[in-house]
């Protein structure tokens, strides 16, 4: 399914399942220190453990992660985005508080896990186009917030601020986000900044 083209030198679309490994390789190449295999294994385990809290469509099917690829005119992958449900947070809430509360949080939140653009396509607007397409898909699924975390390896405050995100000071957790107002915790073993945006 094609998401957008609109006269740009790229097309953003949902890649076929068998092409997802191309996106993972791009993340690993473009984001310093990323291990696509480790990230995929962690995400798979978290999704399985949090399945009861993951938002589902009218048929009872869990919403899949949002994978978007940007392809140039010769169909080479030049950018990618990966957004998912905040599985770890849902597990903490569900195990410590209330299952229905966790399900509600899962419905309204998406986590921007990875976004990458190849070097010769940076500063062309492609990163913003990927982010906008991901936000649009999340909103269609009922999400009202996108959150994420960055450090020096994987993003700049300027990029997210220019796209309407609020940036937390370094090592300060996300604020309570409506309508569920969960108090976020900042893990002591990471060093960077959280960001968030209301859709």
C-alpha positions, 0 to 999 in steps of 0.5 A: 500500500502506497502512503505518499508520493506527491511529486517528491523523488521518493515514494513512501509505502508499507513494505511487503513482509518479506522486505522488512529485513531491508528496513532493519538493515537500514536502521542498523547501518544508519543508526549508530550502535543499533543491533537490528537482530537484538531489537527485533528479539526484544520487541517480539518478546515484549509484544508476546508478554504484553499481548493482553494489553495491546490495542486491537481492531474491531475483529480482535486482531492486534494492531501490527507495528507500523513499518514504512519504507521510502523508495527512490525512483529506482526502487532503492530503499532510502529511508525507513520508519518503525513505530509500535505500541509501548509494550514495556510500559503496558507490562509495567502498568498491567502487572502493577495496576490494572489491565483495563488501564493498560489497554487504554494506554496502549490504545492512545500511545505509539512509540517511535522506535526508529527512523533513518534516512540514507546520508545523500537523502538527508535534509530533503524533507524525507525524514519529515515525510516519513514521520508525518506518514507514521503519525497519520497511520497511528492516528487512524488506529486511534492513537493520540500520542507519539512518544520516543527517546533519543540520544546523540546516536539517533536524532536531534532535538531540532528535528523533532521540535521542527515537527511539532514535538515537545522535548524533555530535558536530558534524563527527565521522564515524560510528563503525565499524558492525558487521558490516563496520566501515567507517571513515567519513569526514566531508567537510570541506565540510559542517557538522553531525551524523551520527546512527545507529540499530541496528534 
